[in-house]
Amino acid sequence: MVGAGIVGLAAAHAVRALGAEVSVYEAGGPGGGQSAGQSRIFRHAHEDTRLVALVVRSRALWAQWEEEFGTELVSPAGAVALGPGVEDKLAVLEPFAQVPVRRLGPEELRERLPLLGPWDGTAMLDERGGAIRTLAAVGALVGRLEGALVPDHVLSVRPVRGGVEVRTGTGVHHHDHVLLCAGRGTAPLARGAGLELPVELGAHVRVSFAVRPEVAAAAGLPTLQDGSGAFGETGVYAAPYPGDRFWSVGLGDTTGAAADGGVADPAALAGLVERTVGWVERALPGVVPEPLDHVHCWVTRLPWGDDGVGVWSADGVTAVAGHNLFKQAPALGEALARTATRGRVPDELAPEARLGRAAG
C-alpha cells in the first residue's frame, strides 16, 4: 500500500480483514495530505445513481466502523443542501429507501442551522448525512494497523518477475500486489508501472471560522452545501468541527497546477480565501468572519466529473483516483482489498465505467 490517507488506510484495514499481510508506505503523517482537516461532509446525493449506491454501502460501513472502533465517526445532525439543485437531488435519491431525505421549510431550517442567514428557498435534509470526524477515523484505523506503517517515501513501483518492486528512500521491497492510494502522487507512480491515469490537478483551500457563542442548535449542527448563488457563490460546502464551536468552509473552485506540478498562481489561493470570507459574511451571520486556520491540499479530478472515481489495475499494481473520496473510503477500501487479493476490478469502478460522471 502506498499512501496512508483515509482511502489507503481503509484499504489496508480491509486487506487485513481478508487475512492478508499488508505494509503501508507513507512519508508524512497518516491523514496529512488530501485527507487533512477535522471534518468532511458525508452526503448521499450524486448525479450518478451508481455512485449513490456505492455511497450507501459506504455509509453502512461507517456505521460498522463506529461499532468496531467504539467512537462516533459521522455526526448524527444530517446534511443540508440549498438551491435549485435540491429537486434533482431528491429525484435521484427517491429510489433509495435506505436514504431518508426530505424538504426543509424555513422554520425548521432556522432551527437546525441557526447560524445561516435568511433563506426561504428550496432546502433539503439528508438525515443520514453529517460531518465525518476525520481525525477520529484516521486515528482509529492507524491504531488497528499497528506494525504495518512504513515511514518512508516511494520513488517507483514496477512489476517484476514474481511480484511488484517498490523502491523507497531507504530500500527495495517486493510484494505480491501494490495498491496506489497516494493522492497527487498516484498518477506519477502508476505511470512508472505502465498505467496512465487522466488526473487533473488543482490546489484548494478550506478555511475555519469560530461559531458565535450565542448560536446553538437543538441537536448539533448539520453540514451545508450551498448551490443557490443567493449569497454570492455557488458550490460552497461547510461542515462543523466536533463540538460545533468551529466551522470549516470551502468553495468548489480550485487554482491550477503548473507544468512542473507546482501551484500555477499562489496569489489565487489567497483570492479563494477572500471569496470564502465574503461568502461567510453574507451567508453565516452566526459565524465570526475571521479565518482561524487554513487547510491547503491538492485536488485530483478525473475528466468525467467532479465526483468521478476510477480504479486502474494491471500486472499486480492497482491505482485509485478521484475527487471527494473521503466519504467513500470504507467502500473503496473494501473494493480495493478485493481487487488486490482476487485480481479483478469491480465493473462499476473500472475507468471505462466512468463512475460519478456528470449528468448530460
C-alpha positions in Angstrom: 0.0 0.0 0.0 1.4 3.4 -0.9 -0.3 6.3 0.9 -1.8 6.5 4.4 -4.7 8.8 3.7 -8.1 7.7 4.5 -8.5 5.5 1.4 -5.2 3.8 1.8 -5.8 3.2 5.5 -9.3 1.9 4.7 -7.9 -0.4 2.0 -5.2 -1.7 4.3 -7.7 -2.4 7.1 -9.9 -4.3 4.6 -6.8 -6.3 3.3 -6.0 -7.4 6.9 -9.7 -8.3 7.4 -9.3 -10.7 4.5 -6.4 -12.4 6.2 -3.5 -11.0 4.1 -0.4 -9.2 5.3 0.0 -5.5 4.5 2.6 -2.7 4.6 1.6 0.9 4.2 4.3 3.3 2.9 3.8 6.9 4.0 6.4 9.7 4.0 4.4 12.1 6.1 1.9 11.6 8.9 -1.1 9.5 8.3 -4.0 11.5 7.0 -1.8 14.6 6.4 -2.3 15.0 2.6 -5.6 15.2 0.9 -7.2 13.7 4.0 -6.1 16.6 6.2 -8.5 18.6 8.4 -11.0 17.9 11.1 -14.2 17.4 9.2 -15.7 16.3 5.9 -19.2 16.1 4.6 -21.0 12.8 4.3 -23.8 13.1 1.7 -25.7 10.7 -0.4 -26.8 12.8 -3.3 -24.8 12.5 -6.5 -25.8 12.8 -10.2 -24.8 9.2 -11.0 -27.1 6.7 -9.3 -24.3 4.1 -9.4 -22.2 6.4 -7.2 -25.2 6.8 -4.8 -25.2 3.0 -4.4 -21.5 3.0 -3.6 -22.0 5.8 -1.0 -25.0 3.9 0.5 -22.6 0.9 1.0 -20.0 3.2 2.5 -22.5 4.7 5.0 -23.3 1.2 6.2 -19.6 0.5 6.6 -19.0 3.8 8.5 -21.7 2.6 11.0 -19.9 -0.8 11.3 -16.6 1.0 11.9 -18.3 3.0 14.7 -19.2 -0.2 16.4 -15.8 -1.7 15.8 -13.8 1.3 16.9 -16.2 2.4 19.7 -16.3 6.0 18.6 -18.6 8.4 16.6 -17.3 8.8 13.0 -20.3 10.5 11.3 -22.2 13.1 13.3 -26.0 12.5 13.6 -27.1 16.0 12.7 -27.6 15.4 8.9 -26.6 17.2 5.8 -28.5 20.3 4.5 -28.5 21.4 0.8 -29.8 24.7 -0.6 -30.7 25.9 -4.0 -32.4 24.8 -7.2 -30.4 21.6 -7.4 -32.3 20.2 -4.4 -35.1 19.0 -6.6 -32.7 17.0 -8.7 -31.1 15.5 -5.6 -34.4 14.5 -4.2 -35.3 12.8 -7.5 -32.0 10.9 -7.7 -32.4 9.7 -4.1 -36.1 8.7 -4.3 -35.4 5.0 -5.3 -33.1 4.5 -2.4 -35.4 3.6 0.5 -32.4 3.4 2.9 -31.6 7.1 2.4 -34.2 9.2 4.3 -34.3 12.7 2.7 -36.9 15.4 2.8 -37.5 19.1 2.1 -37.0 21.6 4.9 -39.3 24.6 5.5 -37.8 27.9 6.6 -38.7 27.4 10.2 -37.1 24.0 10.6 -34.1 25.2 8.6 -33.6 28.0 11.1 -33.9 25.7 14.0 -31.4 23.2 12.6 -29.0 25.7 11.2 -29.3 28.9 13.3 -26.0 30.3 12.0 -27.4 30.6 8.4 -28.8 33.9 7.1 -32.4 34.4 6.0 -33.3 31.7 3.5 -36.8 30.8 2.3 -35.9 29.0 -0.9 -35.7 25.3 -1.5 -33.8 23.3 1.1 -33.4 19.6 1.9 -32.1 17.4 4.7 -30.2 14.2 4.2 -30.9 12.6 7.6 -28.1 10.0 7.5 -25.6 12.6 6.2 -23.4 14.5 8.6 -19.9 15.6 9.4 -17.2 12.9 9.2 -14.9 13.0 12.2 -11.7 12.8 10.2 -9.2 12.7 13.0 -11.1 10.0 14.8 -11.4 7.9 11.7 -7.7 8.2 10.8 -6.6 7.6 14.4 -8.8 4.5 14.7 -7.5 3.0 11.5 -3.9 3.7 12.4 -4.5 2.0 15.7 -5.7 -1.1 14.0 -2.8 -1.1 11.6 -0.1 -1.3 14.3 3.2 -2.6 12.8 2.0 -2.1 9.2 3.0 1.6 8.7 6.4 2.2 7.0 7.6 5.8 7.4 9.4 6.2 4.0 8.7 7.8 0.6 8.2 5.7 -2.5 10.2 6.6 -5.6 9.0 3.9 -8.0 6.7 0.9 -8.4 7.1 -1.6 -11.2 6.0 -5.1 -12.0 8.8 -7.7 -11.9 9.0 -11.4 -12.2 7.2 -12.9 -9.2 5.6 -9.7 -7.9 6.0 -6.0 -7.7 9.1 -4.0 -6.8 8.8 -0.9 -4.6 11.8 1.4 -4.3 11.7 3.7 -1.3 14.2 6.2 0.1 15.9 3.6 2.1 15.4 0.3 0.4 14.0 -2.1 -2.3 10.9 -4.2 -1.3 8.9 -6.8 -3.1 5.2 -7.5 -2.7 2.6 -9.7 -4.4 0.4 -6.7 -5.1 0.7 -2.9 -4.7 -2.2 -0.5 -4.2 -1.5 3.1 -5.1 -3.6 5.5 -2.9 -1.2 8.4 -2.8 -3.3 11.3 -3.8 -1.5 13.6 -6.2 1.4 11.1 -6.2 -0.7 8.3 -7.5 -0.6 9.1 -11.3 3.2 9.5 -11.5 3.8 6.2 -9.7 1.2 4.5 -11.8 2.8 5.8 -14.9 6.1 4.1 -13.9 4.1 0.8 -13.6 2.5 1.2 -17.1 -0.8 2.7 -16.0 -1.9 6.1 -17.4 -4.4 8.0 -15.2 -6.0 11.1 -16.7 -5.8 13.1 -13.4 -6.3 16.8 -13.4 -4.6 18.7 -10.5 -5.8 21.7 -8.7 -4.9 23.5 -5.5 -7.7 24.0 -2.9 -8.2 25.7 0.4 -10.6 25.3 3.3 -10.9 27.9 6.0 -12.1 27.5 9.5 -14.1 30.1 11.5 -15.5 30.4 15.0 -19.2 29.9 15.6 -20.6 32.7 17.7 -21.2 31.5 21.3 -24.9 32.6 21.3 -25.6 30.3 18.3 -26.8 26.8 19.3 -28.7 24.0 17.6 -31.0 21.7 19.4 -29.4 18.6 18.1 -26.0 19.7 16.8 -25.1 21.5 13.6 -25.6 19.7 10.2 -23.3 20.2 7.3 -24.2 22.6 4.5 -24.0 22.6 0.7 -25.0 26.0 -0.9 -25.7 25.8 -4.6 -28.2 28.7 -4.5 -25.9 31.6 -5.5 -28.0 33.8 -3.2 -25.0 34.6 -1.1 -22.7 35.4 -4.0 -21.2 31.9 -4.6 -22.3 28.5 -5.7 -20.8 25.2 -4.9 -19.9 26.1 -1.3 -19.6 23.5 1.3 -19.3 23.8 5.1 -19.0 21.3 8.0 -18.8 21.7 11.8 -15.8 20.5 13.8 -16.5 18.1 16.6 -18.2 20.1 19.3 -19.8 22.6 16.8 -17.7 25.5 18.0 -15.8 25.9 14.7 -17.0 25.7 11.1 -14.9 24.7 8.1 -15.8 26.3 4.7 -14.6 25.7 1.2 -15.6 26.9 -2.3 -15.9 24.4 -5.1 -13.2 26.3 -7.1 -9.5 25.4 -7.2 -6.4 27.0 -8.7 -4.5 25.4 -11.5 -1.2 23.4 -11.4 1.9 24.5 -13.3 3.6 22.2 -15.8 6.1 21.2 -13.2 3.4 20.2 -10.7 3.6 23.3 -8.5 0.9 25.9 -7.9 0.5 28.0 -11.0 -0.6 31.1 -9.2 -0.1 31.2 -5.4 -1.9 34.5 -5.2 -5.0 32.8 -6.5 -5.2 30.7 -3.3 -5.3 33.9 -1.3 -8.1 35.1 -3.6 -10.1 31.9 -2.8 -9.7 32.7 0.9 -11.0 36.3 0.4 -14.0 34.9 -1.5 -14.7 32.4 1.2 -14.7 35.1 3.9 -17.0 37.2 1.8 -19.5 34.3 1.5 -19.3 33.7 5.3 -20.1 37.4 5.9 -23.1 37.2 3.7 -24.4 33.7 4.4 -23.5 32.9 8.0 -24.2 35.7 10.5 -23.8 33.1 13.2 -20.1 32.8 12.4 -17.3 35.2 13.1 -15.9 36.0 9.6 -12.2 36.0 10.6 -10.2 33.0 9.4 -8.7 30.9 12.2 -6.8 28.4 10.2 -6.4 27.0 6.7 -6.2 23.6 5.1 -4.4 23.6 1.8 -4.4 20.5 -0.3 -4.3 19.2 -3.9 -7.5 18.1 -5.6 -7.3 15.2 -8.1 -10.2 15.2 -10.5 -11.0 12.9 -13.4 -12.3 14.3 -16.6 -15.8 12.9 -16.5 -17.0 14.7 -13.4 -16.2 16.4 -10.1 -17.3 13.3 -8.3 -15.6 10.9 -10.7 -13.7 7.9 -9.4 -11.9 5.1 -11.2 -9.6 2.1 -10.4 -6.8 1.0 -12.8 -5.1 -2.3 -12.4 -2.6 -4.5 -14.3 0.4 -6.7 -13.5 -0.1 -6.6 -9.8 -0.4 -2.8 -9.5 -3.8 -1.1 -8.7 -4.3 2.6 -8.6 -7.3 4.6 -7.5 -8.0 8.2 -8.4 -10.9 10.7 -8.0 -12.3 13.6 -6.0 -14.4 13.8 -2.9 -13.4 10.3 -1.9 -13.3 10.7 1.9 -16.9 9.7 2.4 -16.4 6.7 0.1 -13.3 5.4 1.8 -14.9 2.4 3.6 -16.5 1.1 0.4 -13.5 1.9 -1.8 -11.2 0.2 0.7 -13.3 -2.9 0.6 -13.3 -2.9 -3.2 -9.5 -2.3 -3.4 -8.8 -5.1 -1.0 -10.8 -7.5 -3.1 -9.0 -6.3 -6.2 -5.6 -6.9 -4.6 -6.5 -10.3 -3.3 -8.6 -11.5 -6.2 -7.0 -9.7 -9.2 -10.2 -8.1 -10.6 -11.5 -4.6 -10.5 -15.3 -4.3 -9.8 -17.0 -3.4 -13.1 -18.5 -0.2 -11.7 -15.0 1.1 -10.7 -13.2 0.3 -13.9 -12.2 3.5 -15.8 -14.4 2.7 -18.8 -17.5 2.7 -16.5 -16.9 6.4 -15.7 -18.4 6.2 -12.2 -19.5 9.6 -10.9 -20.0 11.0 -14.4 -21.8 14.3 -14.6 -25.3 14.3 -16.0 -25.6 15.2 -19.7 
